[in-house]
Amino acid sequence: MGILDLDGALILLDLVDPIPREFSDTWVELYLQRENVALCPYDV
């Protein structure tokens, strides 16, 4: 699980396999270069 900060809008990222049918037309795939990804600790 992760969070994408897209210009101030926080978008929850999660792993699901397979994608539920009710969401099959609403998902996107993100292709990112490793150099552009940062991991930061957070409290839940």
Buried (B, 14 or more C-beta within 10 A) or exposed (E): EEEEEEEEEEEEEEEEEEEEEEEEEEEEEEEEEEEEEEEEEEEE
